[in-house]
Amino acid sequence: MNNKKIILFDLDGVIIDGINEYWKSSLMVCQKYLLSNMNKLDKKKELEFLKIFMEIRPWVKYGWEMVLITHEIIKSNNPLNNHNKDNFLKNYAINCSQILKENSWDAKILQQYLDEVRKFQIKNDFKEWISLHCPYIDVANFIRKSKSKGYKIGVISTKGKSFTSEILNYFDLYPELVFGYESGSKVEIISNLTQIFEIHGFIEDRKQTLINILNNDQTKFIKCYLAEWGYLKKTDKNNLPEKIRLLKIKKLEEILAN
């Protein structure tokens, strides 16, 4: 086996279902740092809010957007809800930029707040924090099998690198390479990796990210897999570019055969 062979994975929605952690941490940012003027939360209301949050998740690219979306859902004045959600999503990126501007927020600061509440949770109750992450067992087993066959594993996340490593190590996955948002865009990271490794595939649940990979001269030859089990929009499976393969979780081992 050529020890330069590597398989690349996104984290959230591919290796781990971390939606509950994103919701809780984003809610903590709203309460602690943004002082959001929020509706009173009881269990029923929070479940209702979480459902909306989950439905919007496939549009999210960066962690700070989760904080912004949570603020919009919980605020008492004109909240984001099932009545206006579809209209909001039609111009998702523009609306996020407008909300930043209206509140005089900086995306980097929101990301820092998210990092701070994660550090707080890890320090004060790591077991509770880690319990909010649910690994996809088939993916975890595939990673272990790939490593046993000599493949290196790389994980590229929009979480911070330290949090990504905490999660992966807890579930005994120990990838050779871990990248967080600090390392730049996924296209940039993978472009650099092409200079060192033979990339055997990239598994991601964000369709546009895969399209960006294929539109880049340095990465356009990489086999791209859209994780069917991830946070997909309803339309993501439609009209997939020829070079993006829809991957079922029970068909992961086909990657090793290609």
C-alpha positions in Angstrom: 0.0 0.0 0.0 1.3 3.4 -1.0 1.5 5.2 2.4 0.7 8.5 0.6 -2.9 7.4 0.0 -5.4 9.4 2.1 -9.2 9.6 2.4 -10.7 12.9 3.4 -13.8 13.5 5.4 -16.0 16.4 6.6 -16.9 16.1 10.2 -20.4 17.3 11.1 -23.0 15.3 9.1 -20.5 12.9 7.8 -18.6 11.3 10.8 -20.6 12.9 13.6 -24.2 14.1 14.0 -23.5 17.1 16.1 -26.7 19.0 15.7 -27.6 19.0 19.4 -24.2 20.4 20.4 -24.4 23.1 17.8 -27.9 24.1 19.1 -26.9 24.1 22.7 -23.6 26.0 22.2 -25.3 28.5 19.9 -28.0 29.0 22.4 -25.4 29.6 25.1 -23.7 32.3 23.0 -27.1 34.0 22.5 -27.7 34.0 26.2 -24.2 34.8 27.5 -22.7 37.1 24.9 -25.5 38.5 22.6 -28.0 38.9 25.4 -30.7 38.1 22.8 -34.1 39.4 23.7 -35.6 35.9 23.6 -38.9 34.2 24.0 -39.3 32.2 27.2 -38.0 28.7 26.6 -39.8 25.6 28.0 -39.1 22.1 26.7 -41.9 22.2 24.2 -40.9 25.5 22.8 -37.2 24.5 22.6 -38.0 21.4 20.7 -40.0 23.5 18.3 -37.1 25.9 17.8 -34.6 23.0 17.4 -36.8 21.5 14.6 -36.5 24.8 12.7 -32.8 25.0 13.4 -32.3 21.5 12.0 -34.3 22.4 8.9 -32.0 25.4 8.2 -28.8 23.5 9.0 -28.2 22.3 5.4 -27.7 25.9 4.3 -25.0 26.6 6.9 -21.4 26.8 5.8 -19.6 28.2 8.9 -20.1 27.7 12.6 -20.9 31.4 13.3 -24.0 31.2 11.1 -25.4 28.7 13.6 -25.3 31.4 16.3 -26.9 33.9 14.0 -29.7 31.5 13.0 -30.3 30.6 16.7 -30.6 34.3 17.6 -33.2 34.8 14.8 -35.2 31.8 15.9 -35.4 32.6 19.6 -35.8 36.4 19.5 -39.2 37.7 20.6 -39.6 40.3 17.9 -40.3 38.9 14.4 -38.6 35.5 14.9 -37.5 33.1 12.2 -40.3 30.5 12.1 -42.1 28.1 9.9 -44.1 31.0 8.3 -41.1 33.0 7.0 -38.4 30.3 6.9 -38.7 29.5 3.2 -38.6 33.1 2.2 -35.5 33.6 4.4 -33.7 30.6 2.8 -34.3 31.9 -0.7 -31.7 34.6 0.0 -29.8 32.9 2.8 -26.4 34.4 2.4 -27.7 37.9 1.8 -30.0 37.7 4.8 -27.1 36.5 7.0 -25.0 39.4 5.9 -27.8 41.8 6.6 -28.4 40.5 10.1 -24.7 40.9 10.9 -24.9 44.5 9.7 -28.1 45.3 11.5 -26.7 44.1 14.8 -23.1 45.4 14.2 -21.8 41.9 14.7 -18.6 40.5 13.3 -18.6 36.9 12.0 -15.1 36.3 13.5 -16.3 37.5 16.9 -19.4 35.2 16.8 -17.1 32.3 16.0 -14.9 33.2 19.0 -17.9 33.3 21.2 -18.8 29.8 20.0 -15.3 28.6 20.8 -15.5 30.2 24.3 -18.7 28.4 25.2 -17.3 25.1 24.0 -14.2 25.6 26.1 -16.4 26.3 29.1 -18.5 23.2 28.6 -15.4 21.0 28.1 -13.8 22.4 31.3 -17.0 22.1 33.4 -18.7 19.0 32.2 -16.9 17.2 29.4 -19.1 14.1 29.6 -22.2 16.2 29.0 -20.7 18.1 26.1 -19.4 15.0 24.3 -22.7 13.2 24.8 -24.2 15.8 22.5 -22.3 14.2 19.6 -23.5 11.0 18.0 -21.0 9.2 15.7 -22.3 7.4 12.6 -21.2 3.9 13.5 -20.8 2.7 9.9 -18.6 5.7 9.1 -16.5 5.1 12.2 -16.0 1.5 11.4 -15.1 2.4 7.8 -12.4 4.8 9.0 -10.9 2.1 11.2 -11.0 -0.4 8.4 -9.4 2.0 6.0 -6.6 2.7 8.5 -6.0 -1.0 8.9 -5.6 -1.3 5.1 -2.9 1.4 5.2 -4.9 4.5 4.2 -4.3 7.7 6.1 -7.4 9.6 7.2 -7.8 13.4 7.1 -10.7 15.3 8.6 -11.6 18.9 7.5 -14.1 20.7 9.7 -15.5 24.2 10.1 -15.2 23.6 13.8 -12.0 24.7 15.6 -9.2 22.1 15.2 -9.0 21.5 19.0 -12.7 20.7 19.3 -12.6 18.4 16.2 -9.7 16.5 17.7 -11.4 16.2 21.1 -14.4 14.6 19.4 -12.6 12.2 17.1 -10.1 11.1 19.8 -13.0 10.4 22.2 -14.5 8.0 19.7 -11.1 6.3 19.1 -10.7 7.4 15.5 -7.4 9.3 15.7 -7.0 10.6 12.1 -3.5 11.4 10.9 -4.6 14.9 9.9 -7.1 17.3 11.4 -8.0 20.7 10.0 -10.3 23.3 11.6 -11.6 26.6 10.3 -8.3 28.2 11.3 -6.6 26.4 8.3 -8.6 28.2 5.6 -11.2 27.0 3.1 -11.6 23.3 2.2 -10.5 24.1 -1.3 -7.3 25.7 0.0 -6.6 22.8 2.4 -7.2 20.1 -0.2 -5.2 22.0 -2.8 -2.2 21.9 -0.4 -2.7 18.2 0.4 -2.6 17.3 -3.3 1.1 18.3 -3.2 1.8 15.7 -0.6 -0.8 12.9 -0.8 -2.7 10.8 -3.3 -6.2 11.7 -2.4 -8.4 8.6 -2.7 -11.7 10.5 -2.1 -13.4 13.3 -0.3 -16.7 12.7 1.6 -18.8 15.8 2.3 -22.4 16.6 2.9 -22.4 20.1 1.5 -23.0 19.9 -2.3 -21.6 23.4 -3.1 -18.3 22.5 -1.3 -17.9 19.5 -3.6 -18.7 21.7 -6.7 -16.0 24.2 -5.5 -13.5 21.3 -5.3 -14.3 20.3 -8.9 -14.1 23.9 -10.2 -10.6 24.3 -8.9 -7.7 23.3 -11.2 -5.7 21.7 -8.4 -8.5 19.6 -7.0 -10.8 18.9 -10.0 -9.5 15.3 -10.4 -10.5 14.3 -6.8 -13.2 11.7 -6.4 -16.0 13.6 -4.6 -18.8 11.8 -2.6 -21.9 13.5 -1.3 -22.9 11.8 1.9 -26.6 10.8 1.6 -26.9 10.5 5.4 -25.8 14.0 6.1 -27.4 17.5 6.4 -28.7 17.7 2.8 -31.2 20.1 1.3 -34.2 18.3 -0.3 -32.9 19.3 -3.8 -29.2 18.3 -3.2 -29.7 14.8 -4.8 -31.1 16.3 -8.0 -29.0 17.1 -11.0 -25.7 16.1 -9.4 -22.7 17.0 -11.5 -21.3 13.9 -13.2 -18.2 13.8 -11.0 -20.1 13.9 -7.7 -21.3 10.5 -6.6 -24.2 10.2 -4.1 -22.8 7.9 -1.4 -25.0 5.6 0.7 -23.7 4.9 4.2 -23.9 1.1 3.6 -21.8 1.5 0.4 -18.8 3.2 2.0 -16.5 0.3 1.3 -16.9 0.8 -2.5 -14.5 3.7 -2.0 -11.7 1.3 -1.3 -12.5 -0.7 -4.5 -12.2 2.3 -6.7 
